[in-house]
């Protein structure tokens, strides 16, 4: 099942909260055991890329054209990653407190998360400006992960569209 979660309203973008929403909504349909979290602008260039779960959470987009097919830094976990249901619950999902661009993927890496892909080039999205608080939040990941994530997720589904290849869910996620 492919779930695409989109944010309604006019507030700053919250990618992490939308990923938590996708996880939560998918489990309402079926007891899935594996979850792949991927940016919508990341397209696999080779059908041999394995989108599956493993013994440990895995970063799947390790070779992206935008970065010259090299990792920009060792701890990167953004773009596309996979986790089992148990792994995701163990770290309480993504933090819900990253509004704007940046930090949420490094945060989940810090929470215990220890193919070739093409990045679709685009300008920075409105309501997705760099988050000036991201580095301060990252410094406190371990102390906050038990209280900030799936167990504190709040949102309102405003529409659900079931299409042949995916389900598109629009949600209101609140304010920063």
BAMITOR-672669 format. One line per field, with one value per residue: residue in one letter; residue number from 1; x, y, z of N, C-alpha, C in turn. Coordinates in steps of 0.1 Angstrom, whole numbers, plus 5000, padded with zeros to 4 digits. Atoms other than C-alpha are relative to their C-alpha. Example, Ala and Ser with C-alpha at 12.3 -4.5 7.8 and 13.67 -1.06 7.14 Angstrom:
% BAMITOR-672669
mimar	a, s;
lumdo	1, 2;
n.xx	5009, 4991;
n.yy	4988, 4989;
n.zz	5000, 5000;
ca.xx	5123, 5137;
ca.yy	4955, 4989;
ca.zz	5078, 5071;
c.xx	5009, 4992;
c.yy	5012, 5011;
c.zz	5000, 5008;
This chain:
% BAMITOR-672669
mimar	x, x, x, x, x, x, x, x, x, x, x, x, x, x, x, x, x, x, x, x, x, x, x, x, x, x, x, x, x, x, x, x, x, x, x, x, x, x, x, x, x, x, x, x, x, x, x, x, x, x, x, x, x, x, x, x, x, x, x, x, x, x, x, x, x, x, x, x, x, x, x, x, x, x, x, x, x, x, x, x, x, x, x, x, x, x, x, x, x, x, x, x, x, x, x, x, x, x, x, x, x, x, x, x, x, x, x, x, x, x, x, x, x, x, x, x, x, x, x, x, x, x, x, x, x, x, x, x, x, x, x, x, x, x, x, x, x, x, x, x, x, x, x, x, x, x, x, x, x, x, x, x, x, x, x, x, x, x, x, x, x, x, x, x, x, x, x, x, x, x, x, x, x, x, x, x;
lumdo	1, 2, 3, 4, 5, 6, 7, 8, 9, 10, 11, 12, 13, 14, 15, 16, 17, 18, 19, 20, 21, 22, 23, 24, 25, 26, 27, 28, 29, 30, 31, 32, 33, 34, 35, 36, 37, 38, 39, 40, 41, 42, 43, 44, 45, 46, 47, 48, 49, 50, 51, 52, 53, 54, 55, 56, 57, 58, 59, 60, 61, 62, 63, 64, 65, 66, 67, 68, 69, 70, 71, 72, 73, 74, 75, 76, 77, 78, 79, 80, 81, 82, 83, 84, 85, 86, 87, 88, 89, 90, 91, 92, 93, 94, 95, 96, 97, 98, 99, 100, 101, 102, 103, 104, 105, 106, 107, 108, 109, 110, 111, 112, 113, 114, 115, 116, 117, 118, 119, 120, 121, 122, 123, 124, 125, 126, 127, 128, 129, 130, 131, 132, 133, 134, 135, 136, 137, 138, 139, 140, 141, 142, 143, 144, 145, 146, 147, 148, 149, 150, 151, 152, 153, 154, 155, 156, 157, 158, 159, 160, 161, 162, 163, 164, 165, 166, 167, 168, 169, 170, 171, 172, 173, 174, 175, 176;
n.xx	5008, 4993, 5008, 4994, 5007, 4998, 5004, 5009, 4998, 4990, 4988, 4988, 5000, 4995, 4998, 5000, 5013, 5007, 4996, 5007, 5014, 5000, 4998, 5012, 5012, 4998, 5004, 5015, 5004, 4994, 4989, 4987, 4988, 4989, 5004, 4990, 5003, 4992, 5004, 5007, 4992, 4990, 5004, 4990, 4996, 4997, 5010, 4994, 5000, 5008, 5009, 5004, 4995, 4988, 4998, 4999, 5005, 4990, 5001, 5001, 4995, 4986, 4993, 5009, 4993, 4999, 4988, 4989, 5001, 4992, 5007, 4995, 4994, 5001, 5012, 5012, 5011, 5011, 5003, 5008, 4995, 5010, 5000, 5012, 5009, 4994, 4989, 5006, 5006, 4989, 4995, 5012, 5003, 4993, 5004, 5010, 4997, 4991, 5008, 4991, 4990, 4987, 4998, 5008, 4994, 4988, 5005, 5003, 4987, 4995, 5009, 4995, 4999, 4986, 5001, 4999, 5012, 4999, 5007, 5006, 4996, 5011, 4997, 5005, 5014, 5006, 5004, 4990, 4987, 4991, 5004, 4988, 4999, 4997, 4988, 5003, 5008, 4992, 4992, 5008, 5008, 5002, 5009, 5013, 5006, 5011, 5013, 5002, 5000, 5012, 5009, 5006, 5005, 5014, 5003, 5014, 5001, 5010, 5005, 4993, 5003, 4994, 4998, 4995, 4986, 4997, 5011, 4995, 5007, 4997, 5002, 4996, 4990, 4999, 4991, 4987;
n.yy	4988, 4988, 4989, 4987, 4991, 4986, 4990, 4989, 4988, 4991, 5000, 5006, 5014, 5009, 5013, 5011, 5002, 5007, 5014, 5006, 5001, 5011, 5013, 5002, 5003, 5013, 5011, 5000, 5009, 5013, 5001, 5001, 5002, 4993, 4987, 4993, 4986, 4994, 4987, 5001, 4995, 5009, 5010, 5010, 5000, 5014, 5008, 5009, 4994, 5008, 4993, 5010, 4998, 5009, 5002, 4986, 4989, 4999, 4989, 5006, 4991, 4997, 4996, 4991, 4992, 4986, 4999, 5006, 5014, 5002, 4995, 4986, 5002, 5014, 5004, 4996, 5011, 4995, 5005, 5012, 5009, 5010, 5005, 5009, 4995, 5000, 4990, 4986, 4998, 5000, 4986, 4991, 4993, 4987, 4989, 4992, 4986, 4994, 4992, 4995, 5010, 5005, 5005, 5012, 5012, 5002, 5003, 5014, 5007, 4999, 5008, 5013, 5005, 4998, 4992, 4987, 4992, 4987, 4989, 4990, 4986, 4990, 4989, 5003, 4998, 4990, 5006, 5010, 4993, 5007, 4999, 4995, 5007, 5014, 5005, 5001, 5012, 5012, 5002, 5005, 5011, 5012, 4997, 4997, 5010, 5008, 4993, 4993, 5009, 5006, 5000, 4987, 4996, 4995, 4995, 5002, 5004, 4991, 5008, 5013, 5004, 5013, 5001, 5014, 5003, 4995, 4992, 4987, 4996, 4986, 4999, 4988, 5004, 4990, 4989, 5002;
n.zz	5000, 5000, 4994, 5001, 4990, 5003, 4989, 5004, 4992, 5004, 4991, 5005, 5004, 4989, 5007, 4991, 4996, 5011, 5001, 4989, 5004, 5009, 4992, 4992, 5009, 5007, 4991, 4999, 5011, 4999, 4991, 5008, 4992, 5006, 5005, 5007, 4999, 5011, 5005, 5012, 5011, 5002, 5009, 5003, 5013, 5003, 4993, 4990, 4986, 4991, 4990, 4990, 4986, 4997, 4985, 4994, 5009, 5011, 5009, 5013, 5011, 4997, 5012, 5007, 5010, 4995, 4992, 5008, 4997, 4987, 4988, 4996, 4987, 4996, 4992, 5008, 5000, 5007, 5014, 5000, 4990, 4997, 4986, 4997, 4990, 4987, 5000, 5000, 4987, 4990, 4999, 4999, 5012, 5003, 4992, 5006, 4998, 5010, 5009, 5010, 5006, 4994, 4987, 4996, 5003, 4991, 4986, 5000, 5000, 4986, 4991, 4999, 5013, 5000, 5008, 5008, 5000, 5006, 4993, 5010, 4996, 4998, 4990, 4987, 4999, 4990, 4987, 4997, 4998, 4991, 4986, 4992, 4987, 5002, 4993, 4986, 4998, 5002, 4988, 4989, 5006, 4991, 4988, 5004, 5009, 4994, 4998, 5012, 5012, 5002, 4988, 4998, 5013, 5001, 5014, 5005, 5014, 5007, 5011, 5004, 5014, 5003, 5014, 5003, 4996, 4987, 4993, 4997, 4988, 4996, 4985, 4993, 4990, 4990, 5001, 4993;
ca.xx	5000, 5013, 5001, 5009, 5001, 4998, 4995, 4966, 4964, 4989, 5014, 5050, 5056, 5061, 5076, 5081, 5046, 5033, 5054, 5040, 5005, 5012, 5024, 4993, 4968, 4983, 4979, 4942, 4939, 4962, 4987, 5018, 5052, 5074, 5073, 5093, 5094, 5104, 5104, 5080, 5108, 5130, 5127, 5146, 5167, 5172, 5145, 5170, 5168, 5154, 5125, 5122, 5128, 5159, 5172, 5180, 5165, 5181, 5188, 5178, 5188, 5225, 5234, 5216, 5225, 5220, 5250, 5272, 5261, 5280, 5267, 5269, 5276, 5279, 5248, 5224, 5190, 5168, 5153, 5142, 5145, 5128, 5119, 5098, 5068, 5086, 5117, 5095, 5076, 5108, 5120, 5085, 5085, 5096, 5096, 5066, 5084, 5104, 5086, 5101, 5131, 5157, 5166, 5138, 5158, 5190, 5168, 5155, 5190, 5200, 5170, 5189, 5187, 5221, 5200, 5207, 5180, 5173, 5163, 5138, 5152, 5129, 5130, 5125, 5089, 5069, 5062, 5094, 5121, 5151, 5142, 5165, 5158, 5168, 5203, 5191, 5164, 5189, 5210, 5181, 5168, 5175, 5158, 5128, 5122, 5100, 5075, 5077, 5066, 5039, 5026, 5020, 5008, 4977, 4962, 4928, 4922, 4904, 4902, 4911, 4913, 4918, 4933, 4944, 4981, 4980, 4959, 4963, 4954, 4953, 4956, 4958, 4988, 4984, 5008, 5045;
ca.yy	5000, 5034, 5063, 5099, 5123, 5160, 5190, 5213, 5248, 5276, 5267, 5257, 5223, 5194, 5164, 5143, 5147, 5137, 5106, 5097, 5103, 5079, 5052, 5056, 5057, 5027, 5006, 5015, 4995, 4966, 4954, 4961, 4950, 4971, 5008, 5027, 5065, 5084, 5120, 5125, 5141, 5110, 5085, 5052, 5051, 5013, 4987, 4966, 4991, 4971, 4988, 4964, 4961, 4945, 4935, 4972, 5004, 5011, 5043, 5034, 5065, 5063, 5073, 5104, 5123, 5157, 5148, 5133, 5098, 5102, 5106, 5143, 5132, 5099, 5100, 5110, 5091, 5113, 5108, 5072, 5048, 5017, 5004, 4975, 4983, 4973, 4994, 5025, 5020, 5014, 5049, 5064, 5074, 5108, 5139, 5160, 5193, 5199, 5227, 5239, 5223, 5202, 5182, 5155, 5129, 5135, 5134, 5099, 5088, 5101, 5082, 5050, 5045, 5040, 5021, 5048, 5075, 5106, 5138, 5159, 5194, 5221, 5254, 5254, 5251, 5279, 5272, 5250, 5275, 5262, 5255, 5278, 5256, 5223, 5221, 5229, 5202, 5177, 5182, 5170, 5141, 5113, 5131, 5140, 5109, 5091, 5119, 5133, 5111, 5086, 5087, 5125, 5127, 5149, 5156, 5159, 5141, 5166, 5143, 5108, 5099, 5062, 5059, 5027, 5030, 5049, 5067, 5104, 5117, 5155, 5164, 5195, 5191, 5221, 5250, 5252;
ca.zz	5000, 4991, 5013, 5004, 5032, 5024, 5047, 5044, 5059, 5058, 5085, 5080, 5065, 5090, 5070, 5101, 5113, 5079, 5079, 5113, 5099, 5070, 5094, 5116, 5088, 5070, 5102, 5102, 5069, 5077, 5102, 5080, 5093, 5070, 5063, 5037, 5042, 5010, 4998, 4969, 4948, 4950, 4922, 4920, 4889, 4890, 4897, 4916, 4945, 4974, 4992, 5021, 5058, 5073, 5108, 5114, 5101, 5067, 5047, 5012, 4992, 4996, 4961, 4947, 4916, 4934, 4957, 4929, 4939, 4973, 5008, 5018, 5054, 5072, 5095, 5067, 5070, 5048, 5014, 5016, 5046, 5058, 5093, 5106, 5127, 5158, 5150, 5144, 5176, 5196, 5188, 5189, 5153, 5140, 5162, 5156, 5164, 5133, 5114, 5081, 5064, 5081, 5111, 5113, 5095, 5116, 5147, 5138, 5131, 5166, 5181, 5176, 5139, 5138, 4955, 4932, 4933, 4913, 4931, 4912, 4912, 4925, 4943, 4980, 4987, 5004, 5040, 5041, 5050, 5069, 5106, 5127, 5158, 5142, 5157, 5192, 5189, 5176, 5207, 5228, 5207, 5233, 5262, 5241, 5220, 5246, 5248, 5212, 5183, 5176, 5212, 5210, 5174, 5168, 5134, 5116, 5084, 5060, 5030, 5018, 4981, 4973, 4939, 4920, 4929, 4962, 4988, 4992, 5027, 5034, 5071, 5093, 5116, 5138, 5144, 5153;
c.xx	5009, 4991, 5008, 4992, 5005, 4995, 4991, 5003, 5011, 5013, 5012, 4999, 5006, 5001, 4999, 4986, 4992, 5004, 4994, 4985, 4999, 5001, 4987, 4988, 5001, 4996, 4985, 4994, 5004, 5011, 5013, 5011, 5012, 4995, 5012, 4995, 5009, 4994, 4993, 5009, 5012, 4995, 5011, 5004, 5003, 4990, 5006, 5001, 4990, 4993, 4994, 5005, 5011, 5001, 5001, 4994, 5011, 4997, 5001, 5005, 5014, 5008, 4990, 5008, 5003, 5013, 5011, 5001, 5009, 4991, 5005, 5006, 4996, 4987, 4987, 4990, 4988, 4998, 4991, 5006, 4989, 5002, 4988, 4991, 5006, 5012, 4995, 4994, 5010, 5006, 4989, 4998, 5009, 4996, 4990, 5003, 5010, 4991, 5009, 5010, 5011, 4999, 4992, 5007, 5013, 4995, 4996, 5012, 5006, 4991, 5004, 5000, 5015, 5003, 5002, 4986, 5002, 4991, 4994, 5003, 4988, 5005, 4995, 4986, 4996, 4996, 5010, 5013, 5008, 4996, 5012, 5002, 5005, 5012, 4998, 4991, 5008, 5009, 4993, 4991, 4998, 4991, 4986, 4992, 4989, 4987, 4996, 5001, 4986, 4990, 4995, 4995, 4986, 4999, 4985, 5001, 4989, 4995, 5009, 4996, 5007, 5001, 5006, 5014, 5004, 4988, 5006, 4991, 5005, 4996, 5004, 5008, 5002, 5010, 5013, 4999;
c.yy	5012, 5011, 5013, 5009, 5015, 5009, 5011, 5012, 5009, 5000, 4994, 4985, 4992, 4986, 4989, 4996, 4993, 4986, 4992, 4997, 4988, 4987, 4997, 4997, 4987, 4989, 4999, 4990, 4985, 5000, 4997, 4998, 5008, 5013, 5006, 5015, 5007, 5014, 4998, 5004, 4990, 4988, 4990, 5000, 4985, 4991, 4989, 5006, 4992, 5009, 4990, 5003, 4989, 4999, 5013, 5010, 5003, 5013, 4994, 5009, 5005, 5005, 5008, 5009, 5014, 5001, 4993, 4985, 4996, 5005, 5013, 5000, 4986, 4996, 5003, 4988, 5005, 4995, 4988, 4991, 4990, 4995, 4990, 5008, 5001, 5010, 5014, 5003, 5001, 5014, 5010, 5008, 5013, 5010, 5008, 5015, 5006, 5007, 5007, 4990, 4997, 4995, 4987, 4987, 4997, 4997, 4985, 4992, 5000, 4992, 4986, 4993, 5002, 5005, 5013, 5006, 5013, 5010, 5009, 5014, 5009, 5011, 4996, 5004, 5011, 4992, 4989, 5006, 4992, 5003, 5005, 4993, 4986, 4995, 4999, 4988, 4987, 4997, 4994, 4988, 4989, 5003, 5003, 4989, 4991, 5007, 5008, 4991, 4994, 5001, 5014, 5006, 5004, 5005, 4998, 4997, 5009, 4993, 4988, 4997, 4987, 4999, 4986, 4997, 5005, 5007, 5013, 5005, 5015, 5002, 5014, 4995, 5010, 5011, 4997, 5005;
c.zz	5000, 5006, 4997, 5009, 4996, 5011, 4995, 5009, 4995, 5009, 4993, 4998, 5012, 4994, 5010, 5005, 4989, 4998, 5012, 4997, 4990, 5006, 5007, 4992, 4993, 5010, 5003, 4989, 5002, 5010, 4993, 5010, 4995, 4995, 4993, 5000, 4989, 4997, 4987, 4988, 4998, 4992, 4998, 4985, 4995, 5007, 5008, 5014, 5008, 5010, 5009, 5014, 5003, 5016, 5007, 4991, 4989, 4992, 4986, 4989, 5002, 4988, 4991, 4991, 5005, 5008, 4993, 5003, 5012, 5011, 5004, 5014, 5005, 5006, 4992, 5000, 4993, 4986, 5000, 5011, 5003, 5015, 5001, 5010, 5014, 5002, 5001, 5013, 5011, 5002, 5000, 4988, 4998, 5011, 4993, 5001, 4991, 4989, 4990, 4996, 5010, 5014, 5004, 4997, 5008, 5014, 5001, 5000, 5015, 5010, 5001, 4986, 4996, 4998, 4993, 4999, 4993, 5008, 4990, 5005, 5001, 5009, 5013, 5001, 5010, 5012, 5004, 5001, 5010, 5015, 5008, 5013, 4999, 5008, 5015, 5003, 4999, 5012, 5011, 4996, 5011, 5012, 4996, 4993, 5007, 5002, 4987, 4988, 4998, 5012, 5003, 4987, 5000, 4986, 4997, 4986, 4993, 4987, 4998, 4986, 4997, 4985, 4997, 5005, 5014, 5006, 5004, 5012, 5002, 5015, 5004, 5012, 5012, 4997, 5007, 5015;
